[in-house]
Amino acid sequence: MTGAPVRLPVVLHNRDFDLYWGGVILSQVGTRGAVAANLYQVYELTGSTAQVGLVGIAQAVALIVLSPLGGVVADRMDRRRLLQYSQAAALAVSAALAAVTMAGAATTWIVVVSSLLATAAATFDQPARQALIPALVPRDQLVDALALLNPSRELAVLTGPALAGVLIAGWGPGAVYLFDAATYAVLVATLMMIRVVTPVPDAPHERVLESLRIGIAHFRQRPVIWQLMGLDLAATVFSAYRVLLPALALDVLHAGPTGYGLLAAAPSAGALLGSVLVFRLVRYRRSGVLVLVSTAGYGLTIIGFAHAAAFGVALVLAALLGVADAVATTVRQAAVQIETPDRLRGRVSAIYQMASRGGPALGDGLVGTVAGALGPVAALTLGGLVPVVAAGVAALSGLTVRGYTIAEPEPAAP
């Protein structure tokens, strides 16, 4: 007796999406590996954890300064071509850093500046990358397409640094940068093979500041988008657990460096293992309810994680954090794309990028400071209460989020 055949999601029968999805996964693996190599290389050069932090500061500066401009450009250019340009720029940065590193001439500032330039390219890449997806798939497959992107990101978080470790052990950081450059080249070639037509911008002569104003105005007029993002920030800013993992693993759980590595990987592993669940849940009619439940669940899990006395319990709870985050992230990403007209998707995606990537960076600083005064357990306990309260307030204050759904296609035009 044989089991029922495994059915692939309909969206995976789309040639253009398959090519794009595969190229994006490979590129993300290379990017995550390169960031891990940046951190390792700076520490190898300096022996200073403070100077290692310069890599993150460089990324934050590029992200905050350039993201709005990246969104404007994404709404003024053919998005496929913009992706090719940004990937080619990142390829050049990685290839140059590989050459300098292999020549033995790398310095801390060269690595930091390279990280800034690579992130600058990504600030133009990310809005266009998100905004291109609706042009690749029918609207009734958009939710499924976006649901596949989150586990892809988590796969990159898991495999990129692990691969970087193998390459560094065998050939040094320069090998990681070469691999990263190769993945960019593959995505550039893949984009050339995709058959997609992106619309011509309807206001190519708008001033940049006016374009930014229009994008921000649309964002402000879509309360479901900024409320979903507010729930995200309530979790990522106040419950930023990753900055405390070393202290929890070494001083609270006494799990050592290996335990630290497992705890750091567990949320991504949880998101991957729960990807099938996420894929099914986002089709649920009341998608907003899923965000409220997962946000509150995230906060409660954070509190449990902070108080876990056994390493095995902490590991399971860390994996559950990944599942909760995956559900909410998928709904948010879909809402941003569905609730935004194509001509504005780049700008609104850029605003979303500032929150989704800037929130965790801000949270690291905030939670780290609170933990320095109160200890990691107290800091995470207080932080975990914030998303629980935020989800409760959003649920009781109206139907904007609670009644939201992303699963229904727009009615056909008469």
C-alpha positions as CSV (number, residue, x, y, z in Angstrom):
1,M,0.0,0.0,0.0
2,T,1.4,3.3,-1.0
3,G,0.7,6.7,0.4
4,A,-0.9,9.6,-1.5
5,P,1.5,11.3,-3.9
6,V,3.0,14.5,-2.7
7,R,1.5,17.5,-4.5
8,L,3.6,20.5,-5.1
9,P,2.1,23.9,-4.7
10,V,0.6,25.2,-7.9
11,V,3.0,28.2,-7.9
12,L,5.9,25.8,-8.3
13,H,4.6,24.8,-11.7
14,N,5.4,28.4,-12.8
15,R,8.7,28.4,-14.7
16,D,9.6,32.0,-14.2
17,F,8.9,31.9,-10.4
18,D,10.9,28.6,-10.1
19,L,13.9,30.2,-11.8
20,Y,13.6,33.4,-9.7
21,W,13.0,31.5,-6.4
22,G,16.0,29.2,-7.0
23,G,18.3,32.1,-7.9
24,V,17.2,34.1,-4.8
25,I,17.8,31.2,-2.5
26,L,21.3,30.7,-3.8
27,S,22.0,34.4,-3.6
28,Q,20.8,34.6,0.0
29,V,23.0,31.7,1.0
30,G,26.0,33.5,-0.4
31,T,25.0,36.8,1.3
32,R,24.6,35.2,4.7
33,G,27.9,33.4,4.3
34,A,29.6,36.6,3.4
35,V,28.2,38.4,6.4
36,A,29.4,35.6,8.7
37,A,32.9,35.8,7.0
38,N,32.9,39.6,7.5
39,L,32.4,39.2,11.3
40,Y,35.0,36.4,11.5
41,Q,37.6,38.2,9.5
42,V,37.3,41.4,11.6
43,Y,37.7,39.4,14.8
44,E,40.6,37.6,13.3
45,L,42.3,40.9,12.3
46,T,41.6,42.7,15.6
47,G,40.7,40.3,18.3
48,S,38.1,42.9,19.4
49,T,34.4,42.2,19.6
50,A,33.8,46.0,19.7
51,Q,35.3,46.3,16.3
52,V,33.3,43.4,15.0
53,G,30.3,45.5,15.8
54,L,31.4,48.0,13.2
55,V,30.1,45.6,10.5
56,G,26.6,45.8,11.9
57,I,26.9,49.6,12.3
58,A,27.9,49.9,8.6
59,Q,24.9,47.8,7.6
60,A,22.5,49.9,9.6
61,V,23.8,53.2,8.2
62,A,23.4,51.9,4.6
63,L,20.0,50.6,5.4
64,I,18.5,53.6,7.1
65,V,20.0,56.2,4.7
66,L,19.4,54.5,1.4
67,S,16.2,52.3,1.8
68,P,13.8,55.2,0.9
69,L,15.8,56.0,-2.2
70,G,15.9,52.3,-3.2
71,G,12.1,52.2,-3.0
72,V,11.8,55.3,-5.3
73,V,14.2,53.8,-7.8
74,A,12.3,50.5,-7.8
75,D,9.2,52.3,-8.8
76,R,10.9,54.2,-11.6
77,M,12.9,51.4,-13.3
78,D,12.2,48.0,-14.8
79,R,12.6,46.0,-11.6
80,R,14.2,43.0,-13.3
81,R,16.9,45.3,-14.7
82,L,17.3,47.1,-11.3
83,L,17.9,43.7,-9.7
84,Q,20.5,42.9,-12.3
85,Y,22.3,46.1,-11.7
86,S,22.3,45.8,-7.9
87,Q,23.4,42.2,-8.0
88,A,26.2,43.1,-10.4
89,A,27.3,45.9,-8.0
90,A,27.4,43.4,-5.1
91,L,29.3,40.9,-7.2
92,A,32.0,43.5,-7.8
93,V,32.2,44.3,-4.1
94,S,32.6,40.6,-3.2
95,A,35.1,39.9,-5.9
96,A,37.2,42.8,-4.9
97,L,37.2,41.8,-1.2
98,A,38.1,38.3,-2.2
99,A,41.1,39.5,-4.2
100,V,42.3,41.8,-1.4
101,T,41.8,39.1,1.2
102,M,43.6,36.4,-0.8
103,A,46.5,38.8,-1.4
104,G,46.9,39.3,2.4
105,A,46.1,43.0,2.2
106,A,42.7,43.1,4.0
107,T,42.3,45.5,6.9
108,T,39.4,46.1,9.2
109,W,38.2,49.2,7.4
110,I,38.3,47.5,4.0
111,V,36.0,44.7,5.4
112,V,33.7,47.3,7.0
113,V,33.5,49.5,3.9
114,S,32.8,46.4,1.8
115,S,30.0,45.4,4.1
116,L,28.6,49.0,3.8
117,L,28.7,48.8,0.0
118,A,27.2,45.4,-0.2
119,T,24.3,46.5,2.1
120,A,23.9,49.6,0.0
121,A,23.4,47.5,-3.1
122,A,20.9,45.4,-1.1
123,T,18.8,48.4,-0.2
124,F,18.1,48.9,-3.9
125,D,17.8,45.1,-4.4
126,Q,15.2,44.2,-1.6
127,P,12.3,46.6,-2.6
128,A,12.6,45.5,-6.2
129,R,13.0,41.8,-5.3
130,Q,9.7,41.9,-3.3
131,A,7.9,44.1,-5.8
132,L,8.8,41.9,-8.8
133,I,7.0,38.8,-7.4
134,P,3.4,40.0,-8.3
135,A,4.6,40.3,-11.9
136,L,5.7,36.6,-11.9
137,V,2.6,34.9,-10.5
138,P,-1.2,35.3,-10.8
139,R,-2.7,37.1,-7.9
140,D,-4.4,33.9,-6.6
141,Q,-0.9,32.4,-6.2
142,L,0.7,35.4,-4.6
143,V,0.2,34.3,-1.1
144,D,1.7,30.9,-1.8
145,A,4.7,32.5,-3.5
146,L,5.3,34.8,-0.5
147,A,4.8,31.9,1.9
148,L,7.7,30.1,0.2
149,L,10.1,33.1,0.6
150,N,10.2,33.0,4.4
151,P,11.5,29.4,4.7
152,S,13.9,30.2,1.9
153,R,15.4,33.0,4.0
154,E,15.6,30.7,7.0
155,L,17.3,28.1,4.9
156,A,19.9,30.7,3.9
157,V,20.3,31.7,7.6
158,L,21.1,28.1,8.4
159,T,23.3,27.0,5.5
160,G,25.1,30.3,4.6
161,P,27.1,30.6,7.9
162,A,27.7,26.9,8.1
163,L,29.1,26.8,4.5
164,A,31.2,29.9,5.4
165,G,32.7,28.0,8.3
166,V,33.7,25.1,6.1
167,L,35.2,27.4,3.4
168,I,37.0,29.5,6.0
169,A,38.5,26.4,7.6
170,G,39.7,25.1,4.3
171,W,40.7,28.2,2.3
172,G,40.1,31.3,4.4
173,P,37.5,34.1,4.2
174,G,38.5,34.9,0.6
175,A,36.9,31.7,-0.5
176,V,33.6,32.7,1.0
177,Y,33.6,36.0,-0.9
178,L,34.4,34.2,-4.1
179,F,31.4,31.9,-3.6
180,D,29.3,35.0,-2.8
181,A,30.3,36.6,-6.1
182,A,29.5,33.4,-7.9
183,T,25.9,33.3,-6.5
184,Y,25.4,36.9,-7.6
185,A,26.5,36.0,-11.1
186,V,24.0,33.1,-11.1
187,L,21.1,35.3,-10.1
188,V,22.0,37.9,-12.8
189,A,22.0,35.1,-15.4
190,T,18.7,33.8,-14.0
191,L,17.0,37.2,-14.3
192,M,18.0,37.3,-18.0
193,M,16.1,34.0,-18.5
194,I,12.9,35.2,-16.8
195,R,10.0,36.2,-19.1
196,V,8.3,39.0,-17.3
197,V,7.1,42.4,-18.3
198,T,7.1,45.1,-15.6
199,P,4.8,48.1,-16.1
200,V,6.2,51.4,-17.3
201,P,6.2,53.9,-14.4
202,D,3.3,56.3,-14.7
203,A,5.2,59.3,-13.3
204,P,8.8,59.0,-14.3
205,H,9.4,62.8,-14.0
206,E,8.3,63.1,-10.4
207,R,10.9,64.7,-8.2
208,V,12.5,62.2,-5.8
209,L,11.1,64.0,-2.7
210,E,7.6,64.0,-4.2
211,S,7.9,60.3,-5.0
212,L,8.9,59.7,-1.4
213,R,6.0,61.8,-0.1
214,I,3.5,59.8,-2.2
215,G,4.8,56.5,-1.0
216,I,4.7,57.6,2.6
217,A,1.1,59.0,2.1
218,H,-0.1,55.7,0.7
219,F,1.5,53.8,3.6
220,R,-0.2,56.1,6.1
221,Q,-3.6,55.6,4.4
222,R,-3.3,51.8,4.8
223,P,-3.8,51.2,8.5
224,V,-3.6,47.4,8.1
225,I,-0.1,47.7,6.8
226,W,1.3,50.0,9.5
227,Q,-0.6,48.2,12.2
228,L,0.9,44.8,11.1
229,M,4.3,46.4,11.1
230,G,3.7,47.9,14.5
231,L,3.0,44.4,15.8
232,D,6.2,43.3,14.2
233,L,8.2,46.1,15.9
234,A,6.6,45.3,19.2
235,A,8.2,41.8,19.0
236,T,11.5,42.5,17.3
237,V,12.4,45.7,19.2
238,F,11.4,44.6,22.7
239,S,12.0,40.8,22.5
240,A,15.3,40.9,20.6
241,Y,16.7,37.6,22.0
242,R,19.6,37.0,19.7
243,V,21.8,39.6,21.4
244,L,21.4,37.7,24.7
245,L,22.0,34.2,23.4
246,P,25.6,34.1,24.4
247,A,24.8,35.1,28.0
248,L,21.9,32.7,28.2
249,A,23.9,29.8,26.7
250,L,27.1,30.3,28.7
251,D,25.9,31.8,32.0
252,V,22.3,30.6,32.5
253,L,22.1,27.3,30.7
254,H,25.8,26.4,31.0
255,A,25.6,24.9,27.5
256,G,29.0,26.1,26.2
257,P,29.8,27.3,22.7
258,T,28.1,24.3,21.0
259,G,24.9,25.0,22.9
260,Y,25.1,28.6,21.8
261,G,25.4,27.6,18.2
262,L,22.4,25.3,18.5
263,L,20.3,28.0,20.2
264,A,21.2,30.5,17.5
265,A,20.2,28.0,14.7
266,A,17.0,26.7,16.4
267,P,14.6,29.6,15.4
268,S,15.6,29.1,11.7
269,A,15.3,25.4,12.0
270,G,11.8,25.8,13.6
271,A,10.7,28.1,10.7
272,L,11.9,25.5,8.2
273,L,10.2,22.6,10.0
274,G,7.0,24.6,10.3
275,S,7.0,25.8,6.7
276,V,4.3,23.3,5.7
277,L,2.2,24.5,8.6
278,V,2.8,28.1,7.6
279,F,2.0,27.4,4.0
280,R,-1.4,26.0,5.0
281,L,-2.2,28.6,7.7
282,V,-1.8,31.6,5.5
283,R,-4.6,30.4,3.3
284,Y,-6.9,30.7,6.3
285,R,-9.7,33.2,5.8
286,R,-8.9,35.3,8.8
287,S,-5.2,36.0,8.2
288,G,-5.1,38.9,10.7
289,V,-6.2,36.5,13.5
290,L,-3.1,34.4,12.7
291,V,-0.9,37.5,13.2
292,L,-2.5,38.4,16.5
293,V,-2.1,34.8,17.8
294,S,1.4,34.4,16.5
295,T,2.5,37.7,17.9
296,A,1.1,37.0,21.4
297,G,2.5,33.4,21.1
298,Y,5.9,34.9,20.3
299,G,5.9,37.0,23.4
300,L,4.8,34.1,25.7
301,T,7.4,31.9,24.1
302,I,10.1,34.5,24.8
303,I,9.1,34.6,28.4
304,G,9.2,30.8,28.6
305,F,12.5,30.8,26.9
306,A,14.0,33.3,29.3
307,H,13.0,31.1,32.3
308,A,13.9,27.8,30.8
309,A,16.2,25.9,33.2
310,A,17.0,23.0,30.9
311,F,18.8,23.3,27.7
312,G,16.5,20.9,25.8
313,V,13.4,23.0,26.8
314,A,15.2,26.2,25.7
315,L,16.0,24.6,22.4
316,V,12.4,23.6,21.7
317,L,11.1,27.1,22.7
318,A,13.7,28.7,20.4
319,A,12.4,26.6,17.5
320,L,8.8,27.6,18.4
321,L,9.9,31.3,18.1
322,G,10.8,30.6,14.5
323,V,7.4,29.1,13.8
324,A,5.6,32.0,15.3
325,D,7.7,34.5,13.4
326,A,7.3,32.7,10.1
327,V,3.5,32.9,10.3
328,A,3.4,36.6,11.1
329,T,6.1,37.5,8.6
330,T,4.3,35.7,5.7
331,V,1.1,37.6,6.4
332,R,2.9,40.9,6.6
333,Q,4.8,40.4,3.4
334,A,1.7,39.4,1.5
335,A,-0.3,42.4,2.9
336,V,2.4,44.8,1.8
337,Q,2.2,43.5,-1.8
338,I,-1.5,43.0,-2.0
339,E,-2.6,46.3,-0.4
340,T,-0.2,48.4,-2.6
341,P,-0.6,49.2,-6.3
342,D,2.2,48.1,-8.5
343,R,3.4,51.7,-9.1
344,L,4.1,52.2,-5.4
345,R,5.3,48.7,-4.4
346,G,9.0,49.6,-4.4
347,R,8.5,52.6,-2.1
348,V,6.2,50.8,0.4
349,S,8.4,47.7,0.3
350,A,11.3,50.0,1.2
351,I,9.4,51.4,4.3
352,Y,8.6,47.8,5.3
353,Q,12.3,46.9,4.9
354,M,13.4,49.7,7.2
355,A,11.1,48.3,9.9
356,S,11.7,44.5,9.3
357,R,15.5,44.9,9.2
358,G,15.9,48.0,11.3
359,G,13.7,46.8,14.1
360,P,15.9,43.8,15.1
361,A,19.0,46.1,15.0
362,L,17.4,48.6,17.3
363,G,16.2,45.8,19.5
364,D,19.7,44.4,20.0
365,G,20.8,47.8,21.4
366,L,17.8,48.3,23.6
367,V,17.5,44.7,25.0
368,G,21.3,44.5,25.4
369,T,21.2,47.7,27.5
370,V,18.3,46.6,29.7
371,A,20.0,43.2,30.2
372,G,23.1,45.0,31.3
373,A,21.1,46.6,34.1
374,L,18.6,43.9,35.0
375,G,20.1,40.7,33.6
376,P,19.1,38.7,30.5
377,V,16.2,36.8,32.1
378,A,14.5,40.0,33.4
379,A,15.1,41.8,30.1
380,L,13.5,39.1,28.0
381,T,10.6,38.7,30.5
382,L,9.8,42.4,30.3
383,G,10.3,42.4,26.6
384,G,8.1,39.4,26.0
385,L,5.2,41.1,27.7
386,V,5.2,43.9,25.1
387,P,4.1,41.8,22.0
388,V,1.5,40.1,24.2
389,V,0.0,43.4,25.2
390,A,0.3,44.8,21.7
391,A,-1.6,41.9,20.2
392,G,-4.3,42.2,22.9
393,V,-4.7,45.9,22.2
394,A,-4.9,45.4,18.5
395,A,-7.5,42.6,18.9
396,L,-9.7,44.7,21.2
397,S,-9.4,48.1,19.4
398,G,-11.1,47.2,16.1
399,L,-11.3,44.9,13.1
400,T,-8.5,46.4,11.1
401,V,-6.1,43.6,11.9
402,R,-8.5,41.1,13.5
403,G,-10.8,41.0,10.5
404,Y,-8.1,41.1,7.8
405,T,-7.7,38.4,5.2
406,I,-5.1,38.0,2.5
407,A,-6.4,34.9,0.9
408,E,-9.2,36.2,-1.2
409,P,-8.5,37.4,-4.8
410,E,-9.8,40.6,-6.0
411,P,-13.1,40.4,-7.9
412,A,-12.9,40.4,-11.6
413,A,-13.4,43.7,-13.4
414,P,-16.9,44.1,-14.9
